Amino acid sequence: MIEHNNQIGSRYKKTSYRKFLISNQVYLFYKIELQVIYVVLFWDNKRNPTNLDIVLSF
């Protein structure tokens, strides 16, 4: 789905990452550079969201 519509996910804050809801519990975080889609992270929504910012800052 992302390959055919790379704007399908919403932008995560003011980062280059986008997020896409896979299920009620899991988000897929990805970013696109040139013609490549990078799957960065699968995030369990039960986890502390502060930790998400820390993980994505690397």
N, C-alpha and C positions, 0 to 999 in steps of 0.2 A: 504494500500500500504506500509506503514512504517513497519507494522508487518512482511510482507514478505520480505522486503528489507530495513533494517534499515539504510543503507548507501545512501538512495535515496536523501536525502537532503544534501546540502553543509554545511560544517563546518562554523560556524559564528566566524570570527576572530580567536583568539587563546583561545576559551572557550570550554566548554564541550557541548555547545548547537549546534544544527543543525537547518537549516531553509529550509522550503519547500514552494515553491510558489503555492498558492491555486488559486489565480486569479491575474490579473494585479495590483490589489490594496492591496492584503492581503498576508502576509507571516505567516506561522505556524512555531513557534519555539518549539522545543522539545529536550529532552535529554533522553538517555538510561542508566539505571543503572541496572546491572545484567540482568535480563530478563524482566524488566519493562520499558515501554515507558511512559514518563511523558510529557504531553502536557503542555507547560509552558505559551505560549502567542500567541494570534492572533494579528498581527501588521498591522495597516493601513499604507501603504507606503507613504501616504500624510503627515504623521506626521514627526516631526523633528527627524532625526536619532540619534542625540546626546541624546535625551531622551530615546531611545532604549537601549543604553549602560547603562544608569542609572537604568532603570527598570531591566535589566538582571544582574546587579551587586548584587542584593539582594539575 
